[in-house]
Amino acid sequence: MTTVANCFHLMEAESIRLLLASHDIDADIPDAISAGLVPPFFVTKSGVRVQVEDSLAEEARAIIRDYRNSPAPSMED
């Protein structure tokens, strides 16, 4: 497994996991239980990791990068 994202919050990691799932990429959040119990610890460390199979890492990173760089939808849309 390869880490493709480090998130400040468990909710952000879950959003990325769902984003990847919408592209047929299974992702795991190995820190989910710990982040839910002691969230301040993860803000100062490496964050909540999102991991995928090694062979899908580059594709997953590209999807995440495109998502993070896309403009937020406006209320007028």
Contacts in CASP RR format, 6 or more apart in sequence:
PFRMAT RR
TARGET T0000
AUTHOR 0000-0000-0000
METHOD contacts of the structure
MODEL  1
MTTVANCFHLMEAESIRLLLASHDIDADIPDAISAGLVPPFFVTKSGVRV
QVEDSLAEEARAIIRDYRNSPAPSMED
1 28 0 8 1.000
1 30 0 8 1.000
1 51 0 8 1.000
1 52 0 8 1.000
1 53 0 8 1.000
1 54 0 8 1.000
2 51 0 8 1.000
2 52 0 8 1.000
2 53 0 8 1.000
2 54 0 8 1.000
2 57 0 8 1.000
3 49 0 8 1.000
3 50 0 8 1.000
3 51 0 8 1.000
4 27 0 8 1.000
4 50 0 8 1.000
4 51 0 8 1.000
4 52 0 8 1.000
4 57 0 8 1.000
4 60 0 8 1.000
4 61 0 8 1.000
4 64 0 8 1.000
5 13 0 8 1.000
5 16 0 8 1.000
5 49 0 8 1.000
5 50 0 8 1.000
5 64 0 8 1.000
6 46 0 8 1.000
6 47 0 8 1.000
6 48 0 8 1.000
6 49 0 8 1.000
6 50 0 8 1.000
7 13 0 8 1.000
7 16 0 8 1.000
7 47 0 8 1.000
7 48 0 8 1.000
7 49 0 8 1.000
7 50 0 8 1.000
8 42 0 8 1.000
8 43 0 8 1.000
8 47 0 8 1.000
8 48 0 8 1.000
9 35 0 8 1.000
9 39 0 8 1.000
9 48 0 8 1.000
10 29 0 8 1.000
10 31 0 8 1.000
10 32 0 8 1.000
10 35 0 8 1.000
10 36 0 8 1.000
10 39 0 8 1.000
10 48 0 8 1.000
12 48 0 8 1.000
13 29 0 8 1.000
13 31 0 8 1.000
13 32 0 8 1.000
13 35 0 8 1.000
13 48 0 8 1.000
13 49 0 8 1.000
13 50 0 8 1.000
14 29 0 8 1.000
16 27 0 8 1.000
16 50 0 8 1.000
16 64 0 8 1.000
16 67 0 8 1.000
17 27 0 8 1.000
17 28 0 8 1.000
17 29 0 8 1.000
17 50 0 8 1.000
19 63 0 8 1.000
19 64 0 8 1.000
19 67 0 8 1.000
20 26 0 8 1.000
20 27 0 8 1.000
20 50 0 8 1.000
20 52 0 8 1.000
20 60 0 8 1.000
20 63 0 8 1.000
20 64 0 8 1.000
21 27 0 8 1.000
23 59 0 8 1.000
23 63 0 8 1.000
25 52 0 8 1.000
25 56 0 8 1.000
25 59 0 8 1.000
25 60 0 8 1.000
25 63 0 8 1.000
26 52 0 8 1.000
26 53 0 8 1.000
27 50 0 8 1.000
27 51 0 8 1.000
27 52 0 8 1.000
27 60 0 8 1.000
28 50 0 8 1.000
28 51 0 8 1.000
28 52 0 8 1.000
29 35 0 8 1.000
29 48 0 8 1.000
29 49 0 8 1.000
29 50 0 8 1.000
29 51 0 8 1.000
30 49 0 8 1.000
30 51 0 8 1.000
31 42 0 8 1.000
31 47 0 8 1.000
31 48 0 8 1.000
31 49 0 8 1.000
32 48 0 8 1.000
34 41 0 8 1.000
34 42 0 8 1.000
35 42 0 8 1.000
35 47 0 8 1.000
35 48 0 8 1.000
42 48 0 8 1.000
52 60 0 8 1.000
END
